Amino acid sequence: MSVRVGVSTACLYPMETEKALLQVCEFSPECTEIFINSDCELEKDFLKGMKNTLGKSGTACASLHPYTCGIEPMMLFTHYERRFTDMLEYHKKYFDAMNYLGAEKFILHGNKPENKFSDEDYFERYERLYDLGKTFGVTVTQENVSRCTGGNLDFLVKMKNTLGKKAKFTLDVKQAVRKGYSPYEFVKKLGNSIVHIHLSDHNDKTDCGVVGCGNLDFERFLKELKSVGFYGDMVLELYRWGFSEVDDLALNYHYIKDTTQKNKFYLTLSAKNNIII
């Protein structure tokens, strides 16, 4: 088992998903996160093309991000039960696609504070979605999106304490910073419930730049993760304005991977991917 390093197709949004995947896979990262941007992208013929792209580059699909994240408050965290059950049914399309692509982690933004919904009801809804995912071999992970309920670290700690081993988290570094937290604080309080990472860096000019450009002590971050037994995937996730060329993504990927290897975060190393730059 090893920690894999990758790049999200979201970095190239609004480029079409299949084209973004092609560009990311040109430098053969260990893994990627595919951000689905439309319903048609869940159809088998469309998925087949992306699977072929992954296969040719030797890149694994670690995770899938849904385009419906913006309507999760209305569809998942609703007091209208029928709408929730309809949305559960729709998520089977995502989970089927993940099975086909080989992805294991599903990213959930969740509710927003302005949509009044009790913590207890929130956890119950998450658990039902989590349980559905497990029937497909998929793990639903709650992301700490700053504008959402899950951006609050105390809420996530309560979620962990309530749901135990079912509470799984995607830690997004830029979202933690936007909410006024340090990513190290998230690692300390959520521990090995964190199973997936969205990587970025930050400085006085930007809260979302390439790793190594700013205030994130990446080696310390790795040590903190290692101390809590993290063995998931770390995916570079930037906005399009956070870098200039696709080559910047490739260079940053190799920097992240090189630093990770130097910190002995790998239990196993692939000779094909053991690239030091």
Backbone as CSV, one residue per row, in Angstrom:
resi,resn,N_x,N_y,N_z,CA_x,CA_y,CA_z,C_x,C_y,C_z
1,MET,0.847,-1.189,0.000,0.000,0.000,0.000,0.882,1.238,0.000
2,SER,0.506,2.264,-0.748,1.334,3.450,-0.825,0.483,4.690,-1.011
3,VAL,1.066,5.814,-0.677,0.432,7.103,-0.944,0.697,7.454,-2.407
4,ARG,-0.369,7.723,-3.143,-0.219,8.111,-4.541,-0.358,9.621,-4.677
5,VAL,0.311,10.165,-5.679,0.266,11.596,-5.982,-0.378,11.772,-7.345
6,GLY,-1.225,12.778,-7.474,-1.912,12.968,-8.743,-2.286,14.408,-9.012
7,VAL,-3.047,14.597,-10.085,-3.505,15.923,-10.531,-4.969,15.814,-10.924
8,SER,-5.769,16.785,-10.511,-7.199,16.777,-10.820,-7.470,17.401,-12.185
9,THR,-8.440,16.853,-12.894,-8.870,17.470,-14.160,-9.505,18.828,-13.900
10,ALA,-9.941,19.086,-12.660,-10.553,20.373,-12.317,-9.583,21.534,-12.523
11,CYS,-8.280,21.255,-12.521,-7.287,22.309,-12.734,-7.492,23.022,-14.074
12,LEU,-8.035,22.301,-15.047,-8.162,22.845,-16.398,-9.578,23.304,-16.735
13,TYR,-10.483,23.275,-15.765,-11.853,23.757,-15.985,-11.823,25.230,-16.433
14,PRO,-12.611,25.622,-17.458,-13.751,24.927,-18.063,-13.438,24.125,-19.339
15,MET,-12.213,23.670,-19.497,-11.927,22.757,-20.598,-12.787,21.503,-20.429
16,GLU,-13.274,20.950,-21.556,-14.106,19.748,-21.476,-13.354,18.635,-20.745
17,THR,-14.091,17.856,-19.984,-13.498,16.874,-19.076,-12.557,15.905,-19.780
18,GLU,-12.985,15.352,-20.922,-12.142,14.372,-21.616,-10.857,15.001,-22.154
19,LYS,-10.939,16.287,-22.554,-9.738,16.978,-23.047,-8.798,17.295,-21.888
20,ALA,-9.379,17.693,-20.758,-8.567,17.948,-19.570,-7.843,16.679,-19.131
21,LEU,-8.556,15.553,-19.174,-7.941,14.281,-18.790,-6.794,13.924,-19.732
22,LEU,-6.972,14.156,-21.014,-5.908,13.900,-21.988,-4.656,14.700,-21.651
23,GLN,-4.833,15.970,-21.319,-3.682,16.827,-21.025,-2.997,16.401,-19.734
24,VAL,-3.794,16.078,-18.721,-3.210,15.620,-17.454,-2.444,14.318,-17.660
25,CYS,-3.010,13.417,-18.445,-2.390,12.103,-18.636,-1.169,12.136,-19.548
26,GLU,-0.906,13.255,-20.178,0.280,13.355,-21.037,1.563,13.167,-20.238
27,PHE,1.560,13.571,-18.945,2.780,13.380,-18.144,2.637,12.214,-17.163
28,SER,1.625,11.368,-17.384,1.456,10.097,-16.666,1.571,10.209,-15.148
29,PRO,0.723,11.015,-14.510,0.734,11.022,-13.047,0.263,9.672,-12.515
30,GLU,0.598,9.381,-11.294,0.176,8.113,-10.694,-1.344,7.998,-10.667
31,CYS,-2.006,9.122,-10.371,-3.464,9.092,-10.291,-4.044,10.449,-10.660
32,THR,-5.347,10.472,-10.805,-6.059,11.716,-11.087,-7.406,11.686,-10.385
33,GLU,-7.976,12.868,-10.209,-9.377,12.982,-9.799,-10.137,13.546,-10.992
34,ILE,-11.190,12.859,-11.396,-11.986,13.322,-12.528,-13.180,14.107,-12.004
35,PHE,-13.289,15.337,-12.472,-14.409,16.188,-12.120,-15.438,16.076,-13.244
36,ILE,-16.520,15.351,-12.976,-17.605,15.212,-13.949,-18.369,16.533,-14.005
37,ASN,-18.579,17.063,-15.217,-19.186,18.378,-15.371,-20.548,18.369,-16.042
38,SER,-21.047,17.196,-16.419,-22.334,17.125,-17.101,-22.857,15.694,-17.031
39,ASP,-24.177,15.563,-17.107,-24.792,14.241,-17.021,-24.300,13.314,-18.127
40,CYS,-24.119,13.850,-19.335,-23.719,12.999,-20.461,-22.352,12.361,-20.241
41,GLU,-21.552,12.946,-19.364,-20.218,12.411,-19.103,-20.251,11.152,-18.244
42,LEU,-21.439,10.780,-17.802,-21.610,9.541,-17.043,-22.074,8.388,-17.919
43,GLU,-22.290,8.671,-19.211,-22.731,7.624,-20.131,-21.557,6.712,-20.490
44,LYS,-21.857,5.431,-20.734,-20.805,4.423,-20.932,-19.875,4.747,-22.100
45,ASP,-20.424,5.224,-23.229,-19.563,5.522,-24.370,-18.568,6.627,-24.024
46,PHE,-19.018,7.604,-23.266,-18.145,8.698,-22.857,-17.088,8.189,-21.876
47,LEU,-17.538,7.400,-20.902,-16.616,6.853,-19.909,-15.571,5.946,-20.549
48,LYS,-15.971,5.239,-21.595,-15.048,4.329,-22.278,-13.851,5.093,-22.824
49,GLY,-14.100,6.265,-23.396,-13.005,7.072,-23.917,-12.053,7.504,-22.814
50,MET,-12.599,7.900,-21.670,-11.740,8.322,-20.562,-10.967,7.132,-19.984
51,LYS,-11.611,5.987,-19.932,-10.919,4.800,-19.434,-9.756,4.440,-20.360
52,ASN,-9.944,4.575,-21.644,-8.855,4.311,-22.594,-7.692,5.279,-22.376
53,THR,-8.012,6.547,-22.115,-6.979,7.548,-21.846,-6.180,7.170,-20.608
54,LEU,-6.884,6.778,-19.561,-6.212,6.362,-18.331,-5.314,5.156,-18.572
55,GLY,-5.832,4.194,-19.313,-5.078,2.972,-19.569,-3.797,3.217,-20.339
56,LYS,-3.856,4.086,-21.344,-2.674,4.371,-22.165,-1.568,5.058,-21.372
57,SER,-1.949,5.868,-20.381,-0.942,6.608,-19.615,-0.506,5.860,-18.353
58,GLY,-1.259,4.819,-17.982,-0.954,4.109,-16.749,-1.371,4.880,-15.511
59,THR,-2.287,5.825,-15.688,-2.774,6.661,-14.591,-4.039,6.060,-13.995
60,ALA,-4.095,5.990,-12.673,-5.290,5.475,-11.996,-6.267,6.611,-11.731
61,CYS,-7.548,6.306,-11.786,-8.569,7.266,-11.369,-8.815,7.030,-9.884
62,ALA,-8.354,7.967,-9.062,-8.453,7.792,-7.610,-9.817,8.189,-7.071
63,SER,-10.415,9.208,-7.695,-11.619,9.791,-7.113,-12.457,10.467,-8.189
64,LEU,-13.716,10.714,-7.830,-14.643,11.374,-8.746,-15.360,12.484,-7.997
65,HIS,-15.458,13.638,-8.657,-16.124,14.809,-8.101,-17.387,15.060,-8.903
66,PRO,-18.564,15.173,-8.264,-19.819,15.301,-8.997,-20.144,16.733,-9.408
67,TYR,-20.749,16.883,-10.575,-21.170,18.207,-11.027,-22.383,18.711,-10.258
68,THR,-23.068,17.820,-9.555,-24.279,18.179,-8.811,-23.992,18.718,-7.412
69,CYS,-22.718,18.992,-7.111,-22.384,19.459,-5.759,-23.140,20.740,-5.401
70,GLY,-23.430,21.580,-6.395,-24.110,22.835,-6.125,-25.552,22.689,-5.664
71,ILE,-26.170,21.566,-5.980,-27.571,21.365,-5.579,-27.713,20.353,-4.440
72,GLU,-26.608,19.973,-3.840,-26.685,19.031,-2.716,-27.530,19.548,-1.552
73,PRO,-27.480,20.860,-1.218,-28.358,21.328,-0.141,-29.838,21.076,-0.445
74,MET,-30.241,21.287,-1.691,-31.639,21.123,-2.066,-32.036,19.662,-2.223
75,MET,-31.111,18.829,-2.700,-31.456,17.458,-3.060,-31.124,16.425,-1.978
76,LEU,-30.027,16.626,-1.267,-29.630,15.663,-0.242,-30.018,16.113,1.161
77,PHE,-29.903,17.412,1.416,-30.179,17.934,2.752,-31.491,18.720,2.725
78,THR,-32.509,17.993,2.341,-33.847,18.534,2.181,-34.800,17.882,3.169
79,HIS,-35.825,18.620,3.551,-36.863,18.056,4.423,-37.936,17.331,3.603
80,TYR,-37.752,17.339,2.285,-38.690,16.645,1.396,-38.082,15.292,1.051
81,GLU,-38.467,14.256,1.772,-37.829,12.940,1.698,-37.772,12.381,0.287
82,ARG,-38.836,12.596,-0.491,-38.889,12.026,-1.839,-37.746,12.551,-2.718
83,ARG,-37.421,13.830,-2.524,-36.331,14.417,-3.315,-35.000,13.770,-2.931
84,PHE,-34.827,13.500,-1.651,-33.608,12.841,-1.196,-33.480,11.438,-1.790
85,THR,-34.551,10.677,-1.764,-34.478,9.310,-2.298,-34.235,9.321,-3.804
86,ASP,-34.783,10.311,-4.505,-34.490,10.447,-5.940,-33.001,10.697,-6.158
87,MET,-32.413,11.542,-5.305,-30.994,11.878,-5.456,-30.105,10.694,-5.094
88,LEU,-30.527,9.906,-4.101,-29.794,8.676,-3.809,-29.750,7.783,-5.044
89,GLU,-30.883,7.656,-5.696,-30.964,6.834,-6.902,-30.049,7.377,-7.986
90,TYR,-30.002,8.695,-8.137,-29.135,9.293,-9.159,-27.659,9.015,-8.870
91,HIS,-27.299,8.979,-7.595,-25.898,8.748,-7.250,-25.414,7.363,-7.671
92,LYS,-26.331,6.464,-7.931,-25.919,5.161,-8.453,-25.218,5.311,-9.798
93,LYS,-25.586,6.339,-10.572,-24.900,6.607,-11.845,-23.444,6.981,-11.596
94,TYR,-23.222,7.812,-10.587,-21.848,8.168,-10.230,-21.070,6.938,-9.787
95,PHE,-21.682,6.140,-8.925,-20.980,4.988,-8.367,-20.716,3.923,-9.434
96,ASP,-21.646,3.752,-10.364,-21.405,2.843,-11.492,-20.223,3.340,-12.327
97,ALA,-20.194,4.641,-12.584,-19.094,5.227,-13.352,-17.765,5.034,-12.626
98,MET,-17.779,5.197,-11.313,-16.561,5.010,-10.532,-16.076,3.577,-10.615
99,ASN,-16.987,2.624,-10.537,-16.612,1.211,-10.691,-15.957,0.971,-12.040
100,TYR,-16.501,1.573,-13.074,-15.977,1.379,-14.427,-14.581,2.002,-14.568
101,LEU,-14.388,3.165,-13.948,-13.112,3.877,-14.053,-12.090,3.419,-13.011
102,GLY,-12.558,2.694,-12.002,-11.655,2.225,-10.952,-11.481,3.195,-9.798
103,ALA,-12.344,4.205,-9.717,-12.240,5.207,-8.644,-12.840,4.679,-7.351
104,GLU,-12.251,5.067,-6.234,-12.714,4.575,-4.930,-13.287,5.665,-4.032
105,LYS,-12.909,6.939,-4.244,-13.352,8.015,-3.370,-14.321,8.944,-4.109
106,PHE,-15.428,9.254,-3.438,-16.431,10.177,-3.972,-16.426,11.435,-3.109
107,ILE,-16.427,12.599,-3.738,-16.291,13.866,-3.025,-17.655,14.514,-2.811
108,LEU,-17.972,14.816,-1.559,-19.237,15.448,-1.186,-18.975,16.839,-0.622
109,HIS,-19.639,17.867,-1.203,-19.572,19.212,-0.623,-20.535,19.321,0.551
110,GLY,-21.760,18.843,0.358,-22.728,18.823,1.445,-23.611,20.054,1.508
111,ASN,-24.125,20.318,2.681,-25.093,21.382,2.892,-24.402,22.748,3.014
112,LYS,-25.216,23.810,2.995,-24.732,25.164,3.256,-25.407,25.691,4.516
113,PRO,-24.716,26.526,5.287,-25.266,26.999,6.562,-26.624,27.675,6.443
114,GLU,-26.863,28.367,5.321,-28.137,29.075,5.173,-29.326,28.133,4.978
115,ASN,-29.041,26.873,4.614,-30.101,25.867,4.495,-30.216,25.144,5.835
116,LYS,-31.171,25.552,6.643,-31.261,25.067,8.018,-31.547,23.565,8.066
117,PHE,-30.626,22.843,8.686,-30.723,21.390,8.753,-29.916,20.959,9.971
118,SER,-30.488,20.198,10.862,-29.796,19.846,12.102,-28.575,18.968,11.823
119,ASP,-27.610,19.033,12.710,-26.409,18.207,12.569,-26.777,16.727,12.560
120,GLU,-27.696,16.354,13.426,-28.084,14.946,13.539,-28.709,14.448,12.230
121,ASP,-29.563,15.291,11.624,-30.171,14.919,10.341,-29.121,14.876,9.234
122,TYR,-28.164,15.795,9.301,-27.069,15.820,8.320,-26.295,14.504,8.372
123,PHE,-25.923,14.096,9.578,-25.132,12.884,9.723,-25.910,11.658,9.241
124,GLU,-27.215,11.668,9.473,-28.050,10.546,9.025,-28.087,10.482,7.499
125,ARG,-28.190,11.632,6.857,-28.215,11.666,5.387,-26.862,11.227,4.813
126,TYR,-25.782,11.742,5.404,-24.449,11.326,4.964,-24.286,9.817,5.102
127,GLU,-24.738,9.283,6.241,-24.583,7.845,6.489,-25.330,7.015,5.463
128,ARG,-26.506,7.460,5.078,-27.271,6.720,4.072,-26.579,6.754,2.709
129,LEU,-26.007,7.891,2.366,-25.260,7.976,1.114,-23.979,7.148,1.204
130,TYR,-23.313,7.218,2.344,-22.097,6.421,2.579,-22.398,4.931,2.441
131,ASP,-23.484,4.487,3.073,-23.851,3.067,3.023,-24.170,2.628,1.592
132,LEU,-24.839,3.496,0.838,-25.112,3.183,-0.564,-23.806,3.051,-1.343
133,GLY,-22.895,3.972,-1.114,-21.600,3.909,-1.789,-20.875,2.606,-1.503
134,LYS,-20.930,2.149,-0.262,-20.227,0.930,0.111,-20.757,-0.300,-0.624
135,THR,-22.043,-0.284,-1.016,-22.580,-1.415,-1.781,-21.948,-1.483,-3.162
136,PHE,-21.335,-0.383,-3.601,-20.612,-0.328,-4.875,-19.091,-0.408,-4.664
137,GLY,-18.658,-0.535,-3.411,-17.228,-0.520,-3.120,-16.629,0.873,-3.158
138,VAL,-17.459,1.891,-2.964,-17.058,3.294,-3.053,-17.121,3.927,-1.668
139,THR,-16.176,4.826,-1.364,-16.186,5.557,-0.100,-16.596,7.003,-0.350
140,VAL,-17.682,7.421,0.275,-18.131,8.812,0.196,-17.337,9.620,1.218
141,THR,-16.715,10.704,0.770,-15.896,11.532,1.651,-16.446,12.947,1.724
142,GLN,-16.500,13.480,2.922,-16.950,14.847,3.147,-15.779,15.809,2.974
143,GLU,-15.930,16.778,2.083,-14.889,17.784,1.865,-15.164,19.013,2.723
144,ASN,-14.099,19.677,3.149,-14.199,20.877,3.995,-14.321,22.155,3.165
145,VAL,-15.362,22.260,2.341,-15.555,23.441,1.495,-15.944,24.628,2.373
146,SER,-15.225,25.733,2.256,-15.360,26.835,3.210,-16.760,27.434,3.250
147,ARG,-17.455,27.490,2.108,-18.787,28.104,2.074,-19.883,27.129,2.523
148,CYS,-19.502,25.887,2.795,-20.469,24.853,3.167,-20.408,24.551,4.662
149,THR,-21.381,23.814,5.136,-21.430,23.421,6.544,-20.155,22.683,6.943
150,GLY,-19.642,21.849,6.035,-18.443,21.066,6.308,-17.158,21.869,6.328
151,GLY,-17.240,23.174,6.078,-16.053,24.007,6.189,-15.661,24.283,7.624
152,ASN,-16.594,24.028,8.546,-16.375,24.259,9.966,-15.723,23.029,10.601
153,LEU,-14.543,23.200,11.137,-13.795,22.065,11.689,-14.499,21.447,12.890
154,ASP,-15.118,22.260,13.734,-15.838,21.712,14.889,-16.974,20.795,14.428
155,PHE,-17.643,21.180,13.339,-18.710,20.346,12.782,-18.149,19.004,12.321
156,LEU,-17.001,19.035,11.670,-16.404,17.792,11.176,-15.948,16.899,12.325
157,VAL,-15.437,17.488,13.400,-15.052,16.707,14.582,-16.285,16.041,15.179
158,LYS,-17.390,16.789,15.250,-18.642,16.227,15.760,-19.120,15.090,14.858
159,MET,-18.961,15.269,13.563,-19.343,14.239,12.597,-18.515,12.975,12.814
160,LYS,-17.225,13.162,13.027,-16.339,12.024,13.281,-16.737,11.304,14.569
161,ASN,-17.010,12.061,15.618,-17.366,11.462,16.902,-18.713,10.740,16.843
162,THR,-19.615,11.252,16.008,-20.948,10.665,15.890,-20.949,9.405,15.034
163,LEU,-20.263,9.455,13.909,-20.332,8.366,12.934,-19.177,7.373,13.027
164,GLY,-18.164,7.702,13.810,-17.044,6.775,13.966,-16.334,6.493,12.658
165,LYS,-16.146,5.219,12.346,-15.369,4.825,11.171,-16.052,5.173,9.850
166,LYS,-17.337,5.478,9.889,-18.025,5.855,8.651,-17.729,7.297,8.236
167,ALA,-17.219,8.101,9.140,-16.895,9.490,8.819,-15.550,9.535,8.102
168,LYS,-15.585,9.854,6.813,-14.374,9.929,6.012,-14.297,11.309,5.366
169,PHE,-13.084,11.853,5.305,-12.931,13.242,4.882,-11.917,13.425,3.755
170,THR,-12.239,14.379,2.880,-11.277,14.920,1.922,-10.821,16.260,2.474
171,LEU,-9.545,16.398,2.743,-8.988,17.660,3.229,-8.517,18.487,2.045
172,ASP,-9.163,19.636,1.836,-8.757,20.569,0.792,-7.995,21.706,1.470
173,VAL,-6.714,21.822,1.139,-5.841,22.786,1.809,-6.328,24.217,1.599
174,LYS,-6.658,24.592,0.357,-7.078,25.975,0.102,-8.376,26.320,0.819
175,GLN,-9.282,25.337,0.931,-10.548,25.584,1.603,-10.341,25.766,3.106
176,ALA,-9.403,25.034,3.674,-9.070,25.215,5.091,-8.538,26.621,5.331
177,VAL,-7.636,27.066,4.458,-7.042,28.398,4.585,-8.104,29.479,4.434
178,ARG,-9.016,29.306,3.499,-10.078,30.294,3.281,-10.974,30.450,4.507
179,LYS,-11.101,29.389,5.275,-11.954,29.410,6.464,-11.182,29.868,7.699
180,GLY,-9.892,30.132,7.526,-9.089,30.629,8.638,-8.394,29.564,9.460
181,TYR,-8.336,28.343,8.947,-7.654,27.252,9.643,-6.300,26.979,8.988
182,SER,-5.449,26.303,9.724,-4.241,25.746,9.111,-4.544,24.301,8.745
183,PRO,-3.986,23.794,7.657,-4.219,22.388,7.299,-3.686,21.425,8.356
184,TYR,-2.653,21.841,9.102,-2.100,20.980,10.153,-3.140,20.757,11.249
185,GLU,-3.960,21.786,11.519,-5.002,21.682,12.528,-6.042,20.641,12.136
186,PHE,-6.382,20.612,10.836,-7.320,19.607,10.347,-6.763,18.210,10.549
187,VAL,-5.498,18.026,10.211,-4.878,16.707,10.347,-4.868,16.264,11.806
188,LYS,-4.526,17.180,12.706,-4.445,16.849,14.121,-5.799,16.410,14.670
189,LYS,-6.872,17.105,14.278,-8.183,16.845,14.866,-8.977,15.743,14.158
190,LEU,-8.719,15.543,12.873,-9.475,14.525,12.134,-8.694,13.232,11.951
191,GLY,-7.373,13.302,12.109,-6.541,12.104,12.092,-6.712,11.253,10.852
192,ASN,-6.749,9.932,11.068,-6.808,9.025,9.922,-8.214,8.893,9.338
193,SER,-9.146,9.748,9.801,-10.433,9.846,9.108,-10.270,10.595,7.784
194,ILE,-9.154,11.300,7.640,-8.823,11.940,6.360,-8.284,10.856,5.434
195,VAL,-8.944,10.679,4.299,-8.546,9.602,3.381,-8.172,10.120,1.996
196,HIS,-8.273,11.443,1.795,-8.003,12.014,0.472,-7.594,13.475,0.675
197,ILE,-6.674,13.960,-0.170,-6.160,15.321,-0.034,-6.275,16.069,-1.362
198,HIS,-6.769,17.320,-1.295,-6.683,18.261,-2.408,-5.563,19.239,-2.065
199,LEU,-4.473,19.166,-2.791,-3.282,19.956,-2.491,-3.257,21.289,-3.229
200,SER,-2.714,22.302,-2.562,-2.406,23.602,-3.147,-1.552,24.344,-2.132
201,ASP,-1.085,25.515,-2.505,-0.300,26.353,-1.600,-0.940,27.731,-1.552
202,HIS,-0.435,28.601,-0.707,-1.022,29.923,-0.530,0.036,30.914,-0.057
203,ASN,-0.152,32.178,-0.423,0.715,33.260,0.035,-0.106,34.537,0.127
204,ASP,0.554,35.681,0.232,-0.162,36.943,0.402,-0.974,37.327,-0.833
205,LYS,-0.631,36.767,-1.992,-1.305,37.143,-3.231,-2.383,36.162,-3.667
206,THR,-2.289,34.931,-3.219,-3.264,33.923,-3.644,-3.480,32.881,-2.558
207,ASP,-4.695,32.340,-2.517,-4.958,31.237,-1.582,-4.963,29.901,-2.303
208,CYS,-4.562,29.928,-3.576,-4.569,28.686,-4.355,-3.504,28.731,-5.439
209,GLY,-2.283,28.329,-5.082,-1.186,28.297,-6.036,-0.475,26.965,-6.000
210,VAL,0.524,26.814,-6.851,1.273,25.568,-6.921,2.002,25.322,-5.604
211,VAL,2.143,24.065,-5.254,2.797,23.689,-4.002,4.273,24.087,-4.061
212,GLY,4.712,24.812,-3.030,6.083,25.310,-2.990,6.174,26.796,-3.252
213,CYS,5.044,27.420,-3.591,5.058,28.848,-3.928,4.829,29.743,-2.725
214,GLY,4.446,29.162,-1.588,4.007,30.037,-0.514,4.250,29.550,0.896
215,ASN,3.211,29.638,1.712,3.351,29.472,3.154,3.167,28.040,3.661
216,LEU,2.706,27.131,2.804,2.540,25.754,3.236,3.896,25.102,3.427
217,ASP,4.141,24.651,4.640,5.353,23.878,4.917,5.028,22.440,4.521
218,PHE,5.327,22.102,3.279,4.874,20.830,2.736,5.493,19.643,3.460
219,GLU,6.759,19.755,3.834,7.394,18.651,4.546,6.748,18.454,5.920
220,ARG,6.430,19.551,6.583,5.725,19.434,7.865,4.343,18.805,7.654
221,PHE,3.663,19.225,6.609,2.342,18.686,6.293,2.419,17.177,6.098
222,LEU,3.428,16.727,5.364,3.613,15.294,5.145,3.882,14.561,6.459
223,LYS,4.698,15.150,7.302,5.019,14.522,8.583,3.781,14.426,9.476
224,GLU,2.956,15.481,9.434,1.717,15.460,10.227,0.801,14.346,9.725
225,LEU,0.677,14.226,8.401,-0.159,13.173,7.824,0.374,11.791,8.190
226,LYS,1.671,11.648,8.084,2.289,10.359,8.378,2.079,9.975,9.843
227,SER,2.096,10.972,10.739,1.973,10.707,12.173,0.591,10.171,12.550
228,VAL,-0.430,10.467,11.716,-1.780,9.970,12.020,-2.136,8.737,11.177
229,GLY,-1.156,8.234,10.424,-1.367,7.016,9.658,-2.107,7.214,8.353
230,PHE,-1.930,8.388,7.722,-2.600,8.641,6.448,-1.978,7.814,5.329
231,TYR,-2.810,7.072,4.604,-2.391,6.406,3.374,-3.540,6.485,2.379
232,GLY,-3.652,7.644,1.768,-4.661,7.868,0.740,-3.989,8.417,-0.500
233,ASP,-4.685,9.274,-1.199,-4.136,9.924,-2.395,-4.064,11.425,-2.174
234,MET,-3.025,12.040,-2.710,-2.854,13.492,-2.653,-2.915,14.022,-4.080
235,VAL,-3.938,14.828,-4.343,-4.187,15.291,-5.702,-4.045,16.807,-5.768
236,LEU,-3.202,17.286,-6.671,-3.060,18.715,-6.898,-4.351,19.244,-7.508
237,GLU,-4.984,20.206,-6.828,-6.231,20.782,-7.328,-6.125,22.303,-7.280
238,LEU,-5.961,22.910,-8.440,-5.837,24.355,-8.567,-6.970,24.907,-9.412
239,TYR,-7.154,26.216,-9.347,-8.035,26.880,-10.305,-7.197,27.248,-11.523
240,ARG,-7.862,27.488,-12.631,-7.123,27.722,-13.883,-6.221,28.945,-13.792
241,TRP,-6.620,29.917,-12.967,-5.769,31.104,-12.811,-4.585,30.862,-11.871
242,GLY,-4.499,29.674,-11.283,-3.440,29.384,-10.325,-2.133,28.924,-10.949
243,PHE,-2.099,28.803,-12.275,-0.881,28.398,-12.980,-0.971,28.911,-14.418
244,SER,0.131,28.857,-15.149,0.154,29.406,-16.511,-0.059,28.341,-17.579
245,GLU,0.774,27.318,-17.579,0.739,26.289,-18.612,0.566,24.903,-17.991
246,VAL,0.144,23.947,-18.818,0.003,22.569,-18.342,1.337,22.049,-17.832
247,ASP,2.432,22.525,-18.427,3.762,22.115,-17.961,3.974,22.456,-16.489
248,ASP,3.330,23.542,-16.028,3.438,23.907,-14.615,2.847,22.813,-13.724
249,LEU,1.753,22.215,-14.203,1.136,21.119,-13.449,2.073,19.924,-13.389
250,ALA,2.701,19.623,-14.531,3.626,18.484,-14.585,4.813,18.703,-13.649
251,LEU,5.381,19.905,-13.688,6.529,20.203,-12.827,6.137,20.137,-11.363
252,ASN,4.965,20.675,-11.026,4.539,20.657,-9.637,4.223,19.247,-9.164
253,TYR,3.642,18.448,-10.055,3.390,17.041,-9.731,4.694,16.345,-9.350
254,HIS,5.734,16.542,-10.155,7.010,15.885,-9.875,7.640,16.415,-8.591
255,TYR,7.466,17.709,-8.323,7.977,18.278,-7.067,7.267,17.635,-5.865
256,ILE,5.953,17.524,-5.939,5.174,16.929,-4.846,5.584,15.479,-4.634
257,LYS,5.730,14.762,-5.732,6.085,13.344,-5.644,7.495,13.149,-5.100
258,ASP,8.414,13.975,-5.583,9.798,13.902,-5.130,9.878,14.167,-3.628
259,THR,9.197,15.207,-3.167,9.216,15.558,-1.751,8.578,14.457,-0.906
260,THR,7.499,13.884,-1.426,6.818,12.792,-0.721,7.741,11.586,-0.572
261,GLN,8.451,11.252,-1.637,9.369,10.111,-1.594,10.532,10.370,-0.639
262,LYS,11.049,11.594,-0.658,12.176,11.927,0.225,11.781,11.814,1.689
263,ASN,10.515,12.035,1.974,10.032,11.927,3.345,9.585,10.512,3.695
264,LYS,9.942,9.574,2.820,9.693,8.149,3.058,8.227,7.861,3.352
265,PHE,7.371,8.494,2.547,5.942,8.307,2.727,5.447,7.091,1.957
266,TYR,6.303,6.544,1.105,5.891,5.406,0.294,6.262,4.100,0.979
267,LEU,5.332,3.167,0.998,5.638,1.813,1.449,6.171,0.989,0.293
268,THR,5.675,1.319,-0.913,6.145,0.658,-2.115,6.351,1.710,-3.178
269,LEU,7.310,1.486,-4.051,7.592,2.427,-5.127,7.534,1.709,-6.467
270,SER,6.887,2.340,-7.423,6.860,1.809,-8.769,8.063,2.331,-9.530
271,ALA,8.843,1.425,-10.104,10.025,1.848,-10.849,9.652,2.774,-12.007
272,LYS,8.495,2.504,-12.619,8.025,3.334,-13.743,7.802,4.769,-13.304
273,ASN,7.273,4.962,-12.082,6.892,6.280,-11.645,7.892,6.930,-10.671
274,ASN,9.001,6.261,-10.421,9.986,6.791,-9.486,10.843,7.852,-10.191
275,ILE,10.228,9.005,-10.435,10.874,10.068,-11.187,11.302,11.172,-10.221
276,ILE,12.564,11.479,-10.194,13.069,12.550,-9.351,13.541,13.694,-10.239
277,ILE,12.964,14.880,-9.986,13.357,16.057,-10.791,13.894,17.128,-9.873
